[in-house]
Amino acid sequence: MHGIVEFFERREHFFVSFGTLGLFGFTALLFAATLALWLATRSLVKDASANAKQQLRAYVTHEFMAWRGGFLLTGPQHVVAAPQKLAVELSLRNHGQTPAREAVLHGGVVLMPHPMLPRQKLPPLPVLARQAPTSVWPREAVPSHGWIEAAAPFSNQDVTDIGAATKRVYLYGSIEYRDVFGDVHRSRFTYFIDPASLRLVNGQPTFIWAFAEEGNGWT
């Protein structure tokens, strides 16, 4: 009789231990599943927040408004250097859905050999004079508060070299601004005067700014 009781007690201890082990395993699986669900939810929330920022943030670019100097008409189909420096005026346009704050444009116009020498780069961007940070509202274009000028007027030889594509006139710059989420963004642009486009239209010298191979991008 005593042996039978001992046998059932051992079986009871076995089943209790087995049940405890099973409960521990189930709890561990439940914890792992809960952790995986929390991590997945956290990732979804972060992705949704990032997507919302991308959709709602400001996207500021530039548009050409006017240019002056640089080239002068002296006769039919005859373009020479003007006594005034080449200058370009740009506007800032916000293509996003929320305002851009503290927008500032840095730009320059420079004449460089083409092709440029090895390791030769465009000069550092000058800061436009009398420029203050500005706000740009969605679908709004505002002047950049200054002309982007070349350092000096072109010579007649410069104009000849530009037409022969042995020199290039570059217009380059960057726009920095802050979106409503507090993030700072920058867009960079680099153009050059297409020598094939330098011609007279309606009695006035005109040309096309073409995108350069490098120096364009945004964040």
VENRA-V934848 format. One record per run of one state. SS is the DSSP state (h for helix, s for strand, l for the rest). FROM is the first residue (numbers start at 1). TO is the last residue. If there is no record, write none. Layout:
ss: <SS & SS>
from: <FROM & FROM>
to: <TO & TO>
//
This chain:
ss: <l & h & l & s & l & s & l & s & l & s & l & s & l & s & l & s & l & s & l & s & l & h & l & s & l & s & l & h & l & s & l & s & l & s & l & s & l>
from: <1 & 2 & 57 & 60 & 69 & 71 & 76 & 78 & 82 & 87 & 95 & 100 & 114 & 127 & 128 & 134 & 137 & 138 & 139 & 141 & 151 & 156 & 164 & 167 & 179 & 184 & 194 & 195 & 198 & 199 & 202 & 204 & 207 & 209 & 212 & 217 & 219>
to: <1 & 56 & 59 & 68 & 70 & 75 & 77 & 81 & 86 & 94 & 99 & 113 & 126 & 127 & 133 & 136 & 137 & 138 & 140 & 150 & 155 & 163 & 166 & 178 & 183 & 193 & 194 & 197 & 198 & 201 & 203 & 206 & 208 & 211 & 216 & 218 & 219>
//
